[in-house]
Amino acid sequence: MTTETTDTTETSTEDASGLKNKNRELHGIIKSLEAKVAKLTDDVEEAADNARAETGTELDKANRQITKLTKERDEALTRADKSDKGLREFRASNALTTAIAAANVHSEDVALVSKALRADIEFDDNGEPTIEGKSIESYTKSFFASAGKKYVRAADHDGGGASGSDGSKATRWSKLPQTQAEWAEFNSLDTAERNAVADSLGAPQLKV
């Protein structure tokens, strides 16, 4: 496992936070621009009602400003849409990775299962990823208990806890880290323990 993959894992929560902040910034820009466009539109309509020959220049100026601000608003809307899509994709990817790891999927089947499930993901009105109207966690629990059971590894029954490929015992981890604090704790584990946890969660990409 390379250092590059570890670094990517460490910054995943920061990426999500950055996307959220960018969304707030863009929506603030959009709201401001829409307010300006609305005001200028009202000004132009009022000017048109009271138009005189000497006000023609001011009316043209206002129309040009409206055109400029409308363009800026549309560009901001496009940027916000791209940022929203990025945040949605992150949520979907993170939820799917967590669900597959929790299900203890065979490492050789992870890519296949991820691709198949990802194709069925849709987003609700709040931007949350779903499959057939259910949360990814809820859907995958049902899936891996039925049709997807063939992809799941048999549970360990030695009574001694899950072991890594090097014989080290995995810790209390029963699912992937969910918060920035949990990722920090996970990344602070020594190599042997981290790899044992990664093996037990079916997440070989987290090994170092």
N, C-alpha and C positions, 0 to 999 in steps of 0.2 A: 504493500500500500504506500502511496506517495504522500509527501508532506502537503502537496497541492490540494488533495482531497480533504485532508484534515483542516486546512485553512478555510476551505469552502464551507465545511460544516460549522466551524466556529463563527463564521460571519453570516450564517443564514438568517438568524433572528434580526441582526442589524439590517440586512437587506429588506426584510419585511417592514421594519420600523421606518426605514428610509422611504419606501414606497408610500406608506401611509402619510408621512409628512409631506411628500411631494404632491399627493392627492389633495391634501388640505390647502396647500399653497396654490395649486392650479384652480381649484374650485373658488378660492378667494379672488383670484384674478378674473375668472369668468363672471362672478357676481358683480365685481366692480365695473367691468366692461359693459355688461348688460345694463347696469344702471345708467352709465354714461350714454349708451346708445338710445335707451328709452327717453332720457331727458332731451337729447338732441333731436330725436324724432318729434317730440312734442313741440320743441322750439321751431322746427321747420314748418310743422303744420300751422302753428300760430302765425308764423311769418307769411305763409302762403295766403292765409285768410286776409291779412292786412297788407298784402304786397303792394308796393309802389315802385315806380321806375328806379328810384334812388336806392332801394333796398335789394335790388337784384343781386348785387355783388355779395352782400352778406348771406343771402339765401344760398348762393352757389358755394360759398365757403363752408357753410353749415353742412350742406349735402356732401361735400368732399370729406369733411371730418367724420360724418356718419359712415361713409364708405370705408374709410380707414379703420375706424373702431370696430365696425362689423367684421372686417377681415381679421383684425387682431383677436376678436372674440372667437371666431371660427377656428383660428389656429390654436388658441388656448383650449378650446373644446376638444380638438384633435389630440393635443398633448395629454389632456386629462383622460381621454378614452384609452390611450396607449398605456398610461400609468395604471389605470384601473385593470386593464387586461393583464399587466405584469403582476399586480397584486393577486388577482384571481388565480393565475397560473401557479404562483408560489403557494397559495393556500391549497390548491388541488394536489400539487406535487408533495407537499409536506404531509397532508392528510393521508395520501395514498401510501407513501413510504412508511408512515407510522403504522397504518393498518396492516400492511404486508409483513412488517417486522413482528407485530403483535401476534399475527396468525402463525408465525414460525414456518413460513414458506421455504421449501427447498431452495438453496442458493442458486441452483442451476435453472430454476423456474421463475426467479424474481423478474427478470427482464420481460419474459413472455406474459406473465400475469399482469405486470404493471402496464404494458402496452394495451392489453385487452381491456382492462378496467378503465384506463385513461380515456379510451375511445367512447366510453359510455357516460363520462362525467358531463354534467350540465350545471349551470349556476342559477341559484334562486334570486329573488329580487334584492336580497341583501349581499349578493356576490359570494355566497357560500357554496362550495362545491357539493353536488349531490349526485346520486345514481338512482334512477327510477323514483325520484321524489324523496329518497331517504338520505341521511347523512352518510358519508363514506364509511365512517366507523360502524354504523348500524347495518348498512348494506353488506359490507365485507364480512362481518361476523356471521351473517346468515349464509353468505356465499361460500365461505370456507368451511361451514358446517354441513354443506350439502354438495352442490355441483363442483365446487372448487376444493373439496376435501382431498382429492388426489394430489394436490400441490403442497399439502401440509405435511411437515415432518412429524413423526411419532413423538409423543412427549416422553421425556426421560422419567424413569421410574426407579432410579437407584437410591432415592431418598437423600442424596447428597447435594442436590442443587445442580443447575446446568453447568457444564464444563466447556472451556474453550478448546481449540484445537491443540493447544500446548499442555492440556491437562489442568490448567488453572481454573479455579471455581469462579463463576460469574457472581456478581454482587446482588444487591436487592433489586436491581433493574428488571422490571417486567415489561417495560415499553420504552420506546425512544424518548429522549428528553423533549419536553414540551415548552419549557420557558428558557429565557436567557440564563437564569440562575442554574437550571438543570444542565444546560449545555456546558456551562462553566465547570460544574462539578464533574461532568462526564469527561471533559477534556483534561481535567487534572489527574485522572486515574493513571496509574503506571501502565506501561505497555502491555504487560501480561494480563492485568485485570481488564483493561479496555478491550483487548482482543477477545477475552472470554465473554464479556458482555455482548460484543458485536456478534459473536457466534451464536450466543443464546437467543438473540433477538432476530437472527436471520438477516443481519445487515452487514455483510462482509465489507461493504464499501467504507465502513467506519473504522476498519482495522488499520493499524500503523505498522 
